[in-house]
Structure formats: C-alpha cells, structure tokens
Amino acid sequence: MAHAPQIRIAATYMRGGTSKGVFFRLNDLPEAARVPGAARDTLFLRVIGSPDPYGKQIDGMGGATSSTSKTVIVSKSTRGDHDVDYLFGQVSIDQPFVDWSGNCGNLSAAVGPFAISSRLVDPARVPDNGMAIVRIWHANIGKTIIAHVPMTHGAVQETGDFELDGVTFPAAEVQLEFLDPAADEEGAQGSMFPTGQLVDDLAVPGIGTLKATLINAGIPTIFVNAEAIGYISTELQDAINSDDAALKRFETIRAYGALRMGLIRKLDEIATRQHTPKVAFVARAAEYVASSGKRIGANDVDVLVYAMSMGKLHHAMMGTAAVAIGTAAAIPGTLVNLAAGGGERQSVRFGHPSGTLRVGADAVKTGGEWKVTKAIMSRSVRVLMEGFVRVPAS
C-alpha cells in the first residue's frame, strides 16, 4: 500500500490580541497555494484540522473556537506606499471552507511584528530601538492598517507590561490605526451605513422587528439592543453558547441583516459566509462579573457590547468588531452611541465578557454622510512557536 509523505511548510504560530493563528510568508507556500483557489483553501483546512465533525480540530493547529481557527498570509507589498500585503482566512471548524470576506483585528496586530521578523519590511525603515511604523495593505477588503511596533536592540519587543482583558499574561503593546475603516466590499453599496440610516427597523421572521444599526466599519456589523432580544449584555459564554435555540435566533438575525446590508442576495448564501457580518448586542453600562472573576463597575465602562463570532458568543471582542463599536459610538444616533449616553465622542470604553477595552475613532460628517478617517486601538502580540507545519502531501 502506497503512503503519501508529509510535506513541511515554514510557518509561525502567533497570538495577536485575543486570537491565535498560523502565519505564512506567501513565497513559503507550495506554488499552487500562492494564488487564491481550491489548492490554498484545501491546504489551510488541513493545517488547521478542518472540517472536523467532532468540533475539536485535534488533527491540526486550530483550537476549536473562532478565535483560534485562523490563517494569515503576508508578503512584500505590491504597492509602493505600503510595506506588506496581508490576507486573512477564517477557517470553518466543521465545514469545508475558508472565509476570506473580512479581517481579524486581533491578528492584524501580529502582522507588523511578523513582517519585521520575517524580513519583509525594508530594514532602513526599522529602527534598532523605538517604534517601527509598518504600513499594511489588508488585501481582503482593500484597506490600510498602520502598526506601531516596539523595537529593542534590533528585535521586535514582545514582552512588556501592557495588559489586555481576555489574555492572561501581559506583553508589549502594539497600537493599530485602521485608516478609513468603512468596509466597502462589493455589495455593501460603498457606504458606512449601507441602508443610509443610522438605525433601521429590521424585520426578522419569528423574532419580530428590531431596531438595528447596520454598519460597515472594521467589519460589517449588525448592532441590536440587548433587551429587545431578551438579554442584558452581562451574560457569559455558557449562557448563550449552550442554548441552541438562542444560537439559531442570532443566526437568523445575522442572515436578515446581511440581506438588508446587501452582503448577500439570497438568505441561503449566509451558510457560506460565516465570518461576516457580525451580530452584536448593546446595553447601557452596568456592573457585572467578567469570565475571569474580575468585577467590572458601572463606572468602569461607557457601554456594554457582546458579540457573536462564527455562530458563538465571543469570549472577549473581535478586533474588527471593536473598530465597528468605536466608529458607531462616535456617531450620534446609532444604537451604540445612544447606549453609551449619546452625543459626540472620540473614544469609548466598552465592557465585554472578559473585561473592558478602549477604542477611539475620528468621525466627521461630509455632504450629509458620516465618514471615519481612522480608528485606533491597542493589542499585545507574542510568537508562540515557529518552524514548520506538516500536512499530508495529498
């Protein structure tokens, strides 16, 4: 009986924010996987260990959650005003597909450090000590991210005292600027608010008509009021993720929201678009206990926001959804802004299942439409393992 050998591919396993993923340099991939298509998707599915009907990803690098079932490709940029090009692939856990429709804001923080360590950034642009500025072209949605990467003695600094709720240990801080973060992917009508409204009446069969803010910023996101769907935004993961009926309701809201936003043309298309849009529910600030046991006071946050990712309540907050939160909070009249107390603001501190997070956004109204020039947030980054991943050659 013939046995297919395993091939090995240079890779780095990194934590970025509250996510983990496998990072590749484009030129290290097998030739057939250097271009979009079935070969690349098949390879990444096998690397991560999907599709896995057991939902554990035991035979791969995935961690059986949306936060740990991720892949990244980085290459020298084809654009003269950027350093690197970045592609993000969200790998389904139990289905045979990779979703390339959006970004991971958490892993975005690891792109700059990975690029510098992989010598993909011009050495003349990287100081021995101080802050390296890495200009990243996010090829999934055609947006620019600026990463501020700390350097010490010619190497990326990874250790430090920056603490991020949802991550156990402190590390060095990497600040990200998402320039013009309104997502303008095909079908989203090229507008931050694709319906033209700050708040819509979203009719969802079997649930009712919900007030919703539908926004394309960071990642397409559907915001609804927590109380309208029976929550108070202090629930922990088990309260929702163990409730199959609740998960189905959220998926129904997501499907009808995606249809209203122009992201899909037919409801059944949502099954092959697990990564976007996100659904988040908001509530006014209140005291609660985070998943770590840490008590969060009502005065510690401006608003509570919990979000769904890949069909489950996220354990903290997706970085791109944080950009959407910061953007929506900065625009008077959105559900996030109203829950945070209303009025103009340039930053917001929100509560999530693991604790709190601050994000800033600069919003201006031009020609009757809102525009956000940039959103800013910080994450920590660390290399967990580097070397080679192995997959069967077949």
HUVEN-V290250 format. One record per residue. N is the residue number from 1. RES is the residue in one letter. NEAR is the number of other ideal C-beta (glycine too) atoms within 12 Angstrom. D_CENTER is the distance of its C-alpha to the mean C-alpha in Angstrom with 2 decimals. Layout:
# HUVEN-V290250
n=N res=RES near=NEAR d_center=D_CENTER
n=N res=RES near=NEAR d_center=D_CENTER
This chain:
# HUVEN-V290250
n=1 res=M near=3 d_center=44.32
n=2 res=A near=6 d_center=42.01
n=3 res=H near=8 d_center=38.83
n=4 res=A near=12 d_center=35.87
n=5 res=P near=11 d_center=35.00
n=6 res=Q near=15 d_center=31.56
n=7 res=I near=23 d_center=30.05
n=8 res=R near=17 d_center=28.09
n=9 res=I near=32 d_center=25.28
n=10 res=A near=22 d_center=24.32
n=11 res=A near=34 d_center=20.86
n=12 res=T near=37 d_center=19.12
n=13 res=Y near=33 d_center=17.19
n=14 res=M near=43 d_center=14.91
n=15 res=R near=38 d_center=13.04
n=16 res=G near=49 d_center=10.44
n=17 res=G near=46 d_center=9.88
n=18 res=T near=43 d_center=9.66
n=19 res=S near=48 d_center=8.65
n=20 res=K near=36 d_center=11.28
n=21 res=G near=48 d_center=11.92
n=22 res=V near=49 d_center=14.97
n=23 res=F near=51 d_center=15.45
n=24 res=F near=39 d_center=18.24
n=25 res=R near=30 d_center=20.33
n=26 res=L near=30 d_center=21.08
n=27 res=N near=18 d_center=24.81
n=28 res=D near=27 d_center=24.70
n=29 res=L near=34 d_center=23.69
n=30 res=P near=24 d_center=26.67
n=31 res=E near=15 d_center=27.96
n=32 res=A near=16 d_center=27.14
n=33 res=A near=31 d_center=23.44
n=34 res=R near=20 d_center=23.20
n=35 res=V near=17 d_center=22.87
n=36 res=P near=20 d_center=20.66
n=37 res=G near=16 d_center=22.34
n=38 res=A near=15 d_center=23.51
n=39 res=A near=20 d_center=24.40
n=40 res=R near=29 d_center=20.96
n=41 res=D near=29 d_center=19.34
n=42 res=T near=25 d_center=22.20
n=43 res=L near=38 d_center=21.91
n=44 res=F near=45 d_center=18.25
n=45 res=L near=35 d_center=18.99
n=46 res=R near=35 d_center=21.94
n=47 res=V near=41 d_center=20.24
n=48 res=I near=43 d_center=17.72
n=49 res=G near=30 d_center=20.55
n=50 res=S near=41 d_center=19.84
n=51 res=P near=27 d_center=21.05
n=52 res=D near=24 d_center=22.38
n=53 res=P near=15 d_center=24.41
n=54 res=Y near=15 d_center=24.66
n=55 res=G near=23 d_center=20.91
n=56 res=K near=20 d_center=21.20
n=57 res=Q near=30 d_center=20.44
n=58 res=I near=16 d_center=23.50
n=59 res=D near=20 d_center=24.46
n=60 res=G near=31 d_center=21.39
n=61 res=M near=36 d_center=18.78
n=62 res=G near=40 d_center=16.27
n=63 res=G near=29 d_center=16.23
n=64 res=A near=26 d_center=16.43
n=65 res=T near=30 d_center=13.21
n=66 res=S near=44 d_center=9.86
n=67 res=S near=39 d_center=8.65
n=68 res=T near=38 d_center=11.48
n=69 res=S near=45 d_center=11.94
n=70 res=K near=52 d_center=10.28
n=71 res=T near=46 d_center=12.21
n=72 res=V near=49 d_center=12.36
n=73 res=I near=43 d_center=15.38
n=74 res=V near=46 d_center=16.69
n=75 res=S near=31 d_center=20.04
n=76 res=K near=25 d_center=22.31
n=77 res=S near=28 d_center=21.57
n=78 res=T near=13 d_center=23.88
n=79 res=R near=18 d_center=23.67
n=80 res=G near=10 d_center=26.14
n=81 res=D near=13 d_center=24.18
n=82 res=H near=33 d_center=21.16
n=83 res=D near=37 d_center=21.25
n=84 res=V near=43 d_center=18.85
n=85 res=D near=30 d_center=17.03
n=86 res=Y near=48 d_center=13.63
n=87 res=L near=42 d_center=12.54
n=88 res=F near=45 d_center=9.61
n=89 res=G near=41 d_center=10.80
n=90 res=Q near=45 d_center=9.49
n=91 res=V near=45 d_center=12.90
n=92 res=S near=35 d_center=14.49
n=93 res=I near=36 d_center=16.40
n=94 res=D near=26 d_center=19.53
n=95 res=Q near=24 d_center=19.63
n=96 res=P near=21 d_center=20.52
n=97 res=F near=28 d_center=17.77
n=98 res=V near=41 d_center=14.72
n=99 res=D near=36 d_center=12.32
n=100 res=W near=33 d_center=11.90
n=101 res=S near=34 d_center=11.17
n=102 res=G near=47 d_center=7.77
n=103 res=N near=50 d_center=5.34
n=104 res=C near=55 d_center=3.01
n=105 res=G near=55 d_center=4.06
n=106 res=N near=47 d_center=5.78
n=107 res=L near=50 d_center=7.46
n=108 res=S near=56 d_center=8.20
n=109 res=A near=52 d_center=10.53
n=110 res=A near=50 d_center=12.35
n=111 res=V near=53 d_center=13.15
n=112 res=G near=46 d_center=15.91
n=113 res=P near=45 d_center=17.58
n=114 res=F near=45 d_center=17.55
n=115 res=A near=45 d_center=19.00
n=116 res=I near=38 d_center=21.67
n=117 res=S near=32 d_center=22.67
n=118 res=S near=33 d_center=22.88
n=119 res=R near=18 d_center=25.14
n=120 res=L near=33 d_center=23.17
n=121 res=V near=32 d_center=23.61
n=122 res=D near=19 d_center=27.15
n=123 res=P near=16 d_center=28.80
n=124 res=A near=9 d_center=30.52
n=125 res=R near=23 d_center=27.27
n=126 res=V near=30 d_center=26.53
n=127 res=P near=23 d_center=28.72
n=128 res=D near=17 d_center=30.19
n=129 res=N near=14 d_center=29.39
n=130 res=G near=16 d_center=27.25
n=131 res=M near=24 d_center=23.99
n=132 res=A near=33 d_center=22.91
n=133 res=I near=27 d_center=21.13
n=134 res=V near=45 d_center=19.03
n=135 res=R near=33 d_center=18.44
n=136 res=I near=47 d_center=15.57
n=137 res=W near=32 d_center=15.63
n=138 res=H near=43 d_center=12.40
n=139 res=A near=30 d_center=14.48
n=140 res=N near=35 d_center=12.28
n=141 res=I near=38 d_center=12.62
n=142 res=G near=25 d_center=15.20
n=143 res=K near=38 d_center=13.89
n=144 res=T near=31 d_center=14.88
n=145 res=I near=52 d_center=13.15
n=146 res=I near=34 d_center=15.76
n=147 res=A near=47 d_center=15.43
n=148 res=H near=31 d_center=18.25
n=149 res=V near=45 d_center=19.12
n=150 res=P near=35 d_center=22.08
n=151 res=M near=29 d_center=24.96
n=152 res=T near=19 d_center=27.95
n=153 res=H near=11 d_center=31.00
n=154 res=G near=15 d_center=29.36
n=155 res=A near=20 d_center=26.44
n=156 res=V near=40 d_center=22.81
n=157 res=Q near=32 d_center=23.00
n=158 res=E near=30 d_center=20.88
n=159 res=T near=18 d_center=22.86
n=160 res=G near=22 d_center=23.28
n=161 res=D near=13 d_center=23.40
n=162 res=F near=24 d_center=20.01
n=163 res=E near=22 d_center=18.90
n=164 res=L near=38 d_center=15.46
n=165 res=D near=34 d_center=15.71
n=166 res=G near=35 d_center=14.30
n=167 res=V near=31 d_center=15.53
n=168 res=T near=17 d_center=19.26
n=169 res=F near=17 d_center=20.56
n=170 res=P near=16 d_center=20.50
n=171 res=A near=31 d_center=19.74
n=172 res=A near=33 d_center=19.78
n=173 res=E near=29 d_center=17.64
n=174 res=V near=48 d_center=15.62
n=175 res=Q near=32 d_center=15.15
n=176 res=L near=49 d_center=12.86
n=177 res=E near=34 d_center=14.09
n=178 res=F near=41 d_center=12.22
n=179 res=L near=29 d_center=15.42
n=180 res=D near=30 d_center=16.22
n=181 res=P near=51 d_center=12.65
n=182 res=A near=38 d_center=14.06
n=183 res=A near=44 d_center=12.86
n=184 res=D near=23 d_center=16.19
n=185 res=E near=32 d_center=15.75
n=186 res=E near=18 d_center=18.96
n=187 res=G near=25 d_center=19.91
n=188 res=A near=32 d_center=18.08
n=189 res=Q near=22 d_center=21.37
n=190 res=G near=21 d_center=20.00
n=191 res=S near=27 d_center=19.72
n=192 res=M near=42 d_center=17.30
n=193 res=F near=41 d_center=19.12
n=194 res=P near=35 d_center=20.05
n=195 res=T near=25 d_center=22.87
n=196 res=G near=19 d_center=24.22
n=197 res=Q near=24 d_center=24.09
n=198 res=L near=31 d_center=22.31
n=199 res=V near=31 d_center=23.06
n=200 res=D near=29 d_center=23.99
n=201 res=D near=19 d_center=26.04
n=202 res=L near=35 d_center=24.04
n=203 res=A near=18 d_center=26.55
n=204 res=V near=31 d_center=25.29
n=205 res=P near=15 d_center=28.21
n=206 res=G near=16 d_center=29.06
n=207 res=I near=26 d_center=27.04
n=208 res=G near=20 d_center=28.43
n=209 res=T near=19 d_center=27.53
n=210 res=L near=36 d_center=24.60
n=211 res=K near=30 d_center=23.91
n=212 res=A near=42 d_center=20.42
n=213 res=T near=47 d_center=18.50
n=214 res=L near=46 d_center=16.81
n=215 res=I near=52 d_center=14.72
n=216 res=N near=46 d_center=13.06
n=217 res=A near=51 d_center=11.31
n=218 res=G near=48 d_center=7.98
n=219 res=I near=49 d_center=7.31
n=220 res=P near=49 d_center=10.45
n=221 res=T near=53 d_center=10.98
n=222 res=I near=50 d_center=14.23
n=223 res=F near=53 d_center=15.57
n=224 res=V near=45 d_center=18.76
n=225 res=N near=33 d_center=21.15
n=226 res=A near=33 d_center=21.12
n=227 res=E near=20 d_center=24.92
n=228 res=A near=27 d_center=25.14
n=229 res=I near=36 d_center=23.66
n=230 res=G near=22 d_center=25.50
n=231 res=Y near=31 d_center=23.15
n=232 res=I near=25 d_center=23.27
n=233 res=S near=39 d_center=19.69
n=234 res=T near=30 d_center=21.06
n=235 res=E near=32 d_center=20.77
n=236 res=L near=25 d_center=19.52
n=237 res=Q near=28 d_center=17.87
n=238 res=D near=14 d_center=21.26
n=239 res=A near=21 d_center=22.53
n=240 res=I near=34 d_center=20.15
n=241 res=N near=26 d_center=19.13
n=242 res=S near=14 d_center=22.86
n=243 res=D near=19 d_center=23.76
n=244 res=D near=13 d_center=23.74
n=245 res=A near=15 d_center=25.07
n=246 res=A near=27 d_center=22.29
n=247 res=L near=23 d_center=19.59
n=248 res=K near=18 d_center=21.63
n=249 res=R near=29 d_center=21.87
n=250 res=F near=40 d_center=18.14
n=251 res=E near=30 d_center=17.91
n=252 res=T near=30 d_center=20.87
n=253 res=I near=39 d_center=19.36
n=254 res=R near=45 d_center=16.27
n=255 res=A near=33 d_center=18.78
n=256 res=Y near=34 d_center=21.03
n=257 res=G near=42 d_center=18.38
n=258 res=A near=42 d_center=17.09
n=259 res=L near=31 d_center=20.77
n=260 res=R near=35 d_center=21.48
n=261 res=M near=42 d_center=18.75
n=262 res=G near=26 d_center=20.23
n=263 res=L near=38 d_center=17.30
n=264 res=I near=27 d_center=19.73
n=265 res=R near=15 d_center=23.52
n=266 res=K near=14 d_center=24.48
n=267 res=L near=21 d_center=23.16
n=268 res=D near=12 d_center=23.42
n=269 res=E near=19 d_center=20.90
n=270 res=I near=30 d_center=18.08
n=271 res=A near=19 d_center=18.90
n=272 res=T near=23 d_center=17.65
n=273 res=R near=36 d_center=14.41
n=274 res=Q near=37 d_center=12.51
n=275 res=H near=40 d_center=8.87
n=276 res=T near=43 d_center=9.70
n=277 res=P near=50 d_center=10.78
n=278 res=K near=54 d_center=9.47
n=279 res=V near=51 d_center=12.45
n=280 res=A near=51 d_center=12.91
n=281 res=F near=46 d_center=16.37
n=282 res=V near=47 d_center=17.91
n=283 res=A near=35 d_center=21.17
n=284 res=R near=28 d_center=23.36
n=285 res=A near=27 d_center=23.31
n=286 res=A near=26 d_center=25.15
n=287 res=E near=19 d_center=26.01
n=288 res=Y near=33 d_center=24.29
n=289 res=V near=18 d_center=23.91
n=290 res=A near=30 d_center=20.54
n=291 res=S near=29 d_center=20.05
n=292 res=S near=22 d_center=21.54
n=293 res=G near=12 d_center=24.61
n=294 res=K near=20 d_center=24.00
n=295 res=R near=18 d_center=25.49
n=296 res=I near=30 d_center=23.62
n=297 res=G near=17 d_center=26.16
n=298 res=A near=19 d_center=26.03
n=299 res=N near=13 d_center=26.71
n=300 res=D near=23 d_center=23.81
n=301 res=V near=34 d_center=21.24
n=302 res=D near=36 d_center=21.46
n=303 res=V near=42 d_center=19.66
n=304 res=L near=42 d_center=18.04
n=305 res=V near=51 d_center=14.76
n=306 res=Y near=46 d_center=13.63
n=307 res=A near=51 d_center=10.99
n=308 res=M near=43 d_center=11.16
n=309 res=S near=47 d_center=8.90
n=310 res=M near=41 d_center=10.98
n=311 res=G near=35 d_center=14.05
n=312 res=K near=35 d_center=13.93
n=313 res=L near=39 d_center=13.48
n=314 res=H near=43 d_center=10.64
n=315 res=H near=35 d_center=12.64
n=316 res=A near=39 d_center=11.10
n=317 res=M near=50 d_center=8.12
n=318 res=M near=54 d_center=4.34
n=319 res=G near=51 d_center=4.50
n=320 res=T near=52 d_center=4.07
n=321 res=A near=53 d_center=6.11
n=322 res=A near=53 d_center=8.13
n=323 res=V near=53 d_center=8.99
n=324 res=A near=52 d_center=10.14
n=325 res=I near=56 d_center=12.02
n=326 res=G near=47 d_center=13.63
n=327 res=T near=49 d_center=14.61
n=328 res=A near=49 d_center=16.05
n=329 res=A near=46 d_center=17.79
n=330 res=A near=41 d_center=19.45
n=331 res=I near=41 d_center=21.02
n=332 res=P near=22 d_center=24.06
n=333 res=G near=26 d_center=24.38
n=334 res=T near=46 d_center=20.91
n=335 res=L near=41 d_center=20.49
n=336 res=V near=52 d_center=18.20
n=337 res=N near=35 d_center=20.81
n=338 res=L near=26 d_center=23.67
n=339 res=A near=39 d_center=22.42
n=340 res=A near=35 d_center=22.05
n=341 res=G near=18 d_center=25.65
n=342 res=G near=21 d_center=25.59
n=343 res=G near=16 d_center=26.73
n=344 res=E near=21 d_center=25.26
n=345 res=R near=30 d_center=22.92
n=346 res=Q near=23 d_center=20.96
n=347 res=S near=26 d_center=18.83
n=348 res=V near=44 d_center=17.93
n=349 res=R near=32 d_center=17.67
n=350 res=F near=46 d_center=16.22
n=351 res=G near=46 d_center=16.83
n=352 res=H near=47 d_center=14.54
n=353 res=P near=43 d_center=15.83
n=354 res=S near=34 d_center=15.88
n=355 res=G near=32 d_center=17.20
n=356 res=T near=35 d_center=16.39
n=357 res=L near=45 d_center=14.20
n=358 res=R near=31 d_center=15.45
n=359 res=V near=48 d_center=13.84
n=360 res=G near=31 d_center=16.16
n=361 res=A near=42 d_center=16.62
n=362 res=D near=26 d_center=19.78
n=363 res=A near=37 d_center=20.79
n=364 res=V near=20 d_center=24.04
n=365 res=K near=19 d_center=25.89
n=366 res=T near=11 d_center=27.58
n=367 res=G near=8 d_center=29.88
n=368 res=G near=10 d_center=28.90
n=369 res=E near=20 d_center=25.16
n=370 res=W near=33 d_center=22.42
n=371 res=K near=28 d_center=20.59
n=372 res=V near=40 d_center=18.15
n=373 res=T near=25 d_center=19.04
n=374 res=K near=31 d_center=16.23
n=375 res=A near=49 d_center=13.74
n=376 res=I near=34 d_center=13.94
n=377 res=M near=45 d_center=12.43
n=378 res=S near=36 d_center=13.30
n=379 res=R near=50 d_center=12.03
n=380 res=S near=39 d_center=14.36
n=381 res=V near=48 d_center=14.60
n=382 res=R near=35 d_center=17.18
n=383 res=V near=30 d_center=18.63
n=384 res=L near=25 d_center=19.51
n=385 res=M near=17 d_center=21.64
n=386 res=E near=21 d_center=22.78
n=387 res=G near=17 d_center=25.32
n=388 res=F near=19 d_center=25.24
n=389 res=V near=32 d_center=23.77
n=390 res=R near=20 d_center=26.44
n=391 res=V near=29 d_center=26.49
n=392 res=P near=17 d_center=29.59
n=393 res=A near=17 d_center=30.89
n=394 res=S near=13 d_center=31.27
